Amino acid sequence: MKEFVFLGFGPEPTRLWCGVPLFNLSDSHELLNYCDTRDAAVLGIEGFKIVGDKRIPDLDCIADFSALAVAAGEAFPAMSRKSARDFIELISDRDTFLEFVLVRV
């Protein structure tokens, strides 16, 4: 697996935090649509709240899809994106920002 770099090529993040692209829930769907066209896989997602000048991890908003890489085999990229969409739909706080770990297999 290699890191999938999308900055400068894909959708713009909602905001950059110390160089780390963060996406709100709406922009997250755009990122996943872009990943569909590039067959990129989602290895993980971490959620954060931005309060003033602080980025606070939301421990209820962490997803690790690495186990799918072994279980799903060649279907991993598509299954990881579907799982990521399902996970995002479960997030009720619309002020959550997400950081994605994207890979190419």
Buried (B, 14 or more C-beta within 10 A) or exposed (E): EEEBEBEEEBBBBBEEBEEEBBBBBEBBBBBBEBBEEEEBBBBBBBBBBBEEEEBEEBEEBEBEBBEBBEEBEEEBBBBBBBBBBEBBEEBEEEEBBBBBBBBBB
